[in-house]
Amino acid sequence: MAVILAVAAGVLLLLSMQSRMSQAERRAARLEHKLDLILGHLGLREEDPRLAEVAALLRDDKKIQAIKVYREITGAGLAEAKDAVERMA
């Protein structure tokens, strides 16, 4: 019985840690989005040279791959990456 309780406690702890990590990641993404808005308002752009790969994929009509690469580069969520790639198109 003690072993089952220990395993259950371990699983709960692991789930709690994953929840916190994803919460921190969501917070970071929101902060990055806000920073992007501020930079855009000021007329400043931070260009990542790897975004050229996203543009090339768009030119080749590979929108889904472009979104995937954009997410890998920026760490953006799916909806944010889709919006950004569609703006690039």
One Martini backbone bead per residue (centre of mass of N, CA, C, O) as a GRO file, in nm:
protein
   89
    1MET     BB    1   0.058   0.064  -0.020
    2ALA     BB    2   0.302   0.257   0.003
    3VAL     BB    3   0.390   0.234  -0.292
    4ILE     BB    4   0.138   0.352  -0.421
    5LEU     BB    5   0.158   0.628  -0.281
    6ALA     BB    6   0.437   0.705  -0.389
    7VAL     BB    7   0.364   0.695  -0.689
    8ALA     BB    8   0.133   0.896  -0.679
    9ALA     BB    9   0.303   1.132  -0.573
   10GLY     BB   10   0.499   1.138  -0.812
   11VAL     BB   11   0.291   1.196  -1.031
   12LEU     BB   12   0.182   1.459  -0.911
   13LEU     BB   13   0.451   1.609  -0.915
   14LEU     BB   14   0.501   1.592  -1.218
   15LEU     BB   15   0.241   1.737  -1.307
   16SER     BB   16   0.302   1.999  -1.157
   17MET     BB   17   0.566   2.068  -1.305
   18GLN     BB   18   0.446   2.079  -1.593
   19SER     BB   19   0.246   2.305  -1.536
   20ARG     BB   20   0.457   2.520  -1.460
   21MET     BB   21   0.615   2.518  -1.721
   22SER     BB   22   0.384   2.599  -1.909
   23GLN     BB   23   0.327   2.862  -1.764
   24ALA     BB   24   0.604   2.991  -1.814
   25GLU     BB   25   0.589   2.973  -2.121
   26ARG     BB   26   0.338   3.148  -2.153
   27ARG     BB   27   0.454   3.401  -2.026
   28ALA     BB   28   0.690   3.437  -2.221
   29ALA     BB   29   0.516   3.466  -2.476
   30ARG     BB   30   0.365   3.720  -2.383
   31LEU     BB   31   0.615   3.897  -2.348
   32GLU     BB   32   0.716   3.876  -2.637
   33HIS     BB   33   0.465   3.996  -2.766
   34LYS     BB   34   0.481   4.269  -2.626
   35LEU     BB   35   0.760   4.343  -2.730
   36ASP     BB   36   0.683   4.335  -3.028
   37LEU     BB   37   0.477   4.564  -3.009
   38ILE     BB   38   0.671   4.782  -2.912
   39LEU     BB   39   0.870   4.765  -3.147
   40GLY     BB   40   0.657   4.828  -3.363
   41HIS     BB   41   0.575   5.108  -3.253
   42LEU     BB   42   0.887   5.214  -3.282
   43GLY     BB   43   1.005   5.081  -3.557
   44LEU     BB   44   1.127   4.810  -3.468
   45ARG     BB   45   1.348   4.533  -3.567
   46GLU     BB   46   1.387   4.176  -3.518
   47GLU     BB   47   1.596   3.990  -3.709
   48ASP     BB   48   1.603   3.665  -3.820
   49PRO     BB   49   1.785   3.486  -4.041
   50ARG     BB   50   1.586   3.228  -4.035
   51LEU     BB   51   1.331   3.366  -4.174
   52ALA     BB   52   1.409   3.300  -4.467
   53GLU     BB   53   1.304   3.010  -4.456
   54VAL     BB   54   1.009   3.083  -4.426
   55ALA     BB   55   0.985   3.243  -4.689
   56ALA     BB   56   1.064   3.006  -4.874
   57LEU     BB   57   0.829   2.822  -4.798
   58LEU     BB   58   0.609   3.015  -4.895
   59ARG     BB   59   0.699   3.026  -5.194
   60ASP     BB   60   0.650   2.691  -5.194
   61ASP     BB   61   0.373   2.629  -5.051
   62LYS     BB   62   0.472   2.571  -4.718
   63LYS     BB   63   0.299   2.660  -4.459
   64ILE     BB   64   0.329   2.443  -4.239
   65GLN     BB   65   0.639   2.445  -4.236
   66ALA     BB   66   0.664   2.745  -4.170
   67ILE     BB   67   0.528   2.730  -3.896
   68LYS     BB   68   0.721   2.530  -3.768
   69VAL     BB   69   0.979   2.698  -3.800
   70TYR     BB   70   0.881   2.946  -3.651
   71ARG     BB   71   0.845   2.800  -3.379
   72GLU     BB   72   1.142   2.713  -3.348
   73ILE     BB   73   1.263   3.001  -3.352
   74THR     BB   74   1.049   3.156  -3.138
   75GLY     BB   75   0.836   2.984  -2.950
   76ALA     BB   76   0.567   2.988  -3.056
   77GLY     BB   77   0.261   2.941  -3.093
   78LEU     BB   78   0.041   2.833  -3.314
   79ALA     BB   79  -0.135   3.087  -3.354
   80GLU     BB   80   0.096   3.293  -3.368
   81ALA     BB   81   0.246   3.163  -3.605
   82LYS     BB   82   0.018   3.171  -3.810
   83ASP     BB   83  -0.018   3.476  -3.811
   84ALA     BB   84   0.273   3.552  -3.889
   85VAL     BB   85   0.285   3.393  -4.156
   86GLU     BB   86   0.041   3.533  -4.287
   87ARG     BB   87   0.176   3.815  -4.284
   88MET     BB   88   0.419   3.728  -4.469
   89ALA     BB   89   0.242   3.635  -4.731
   0.00000   0.00000   0.00000
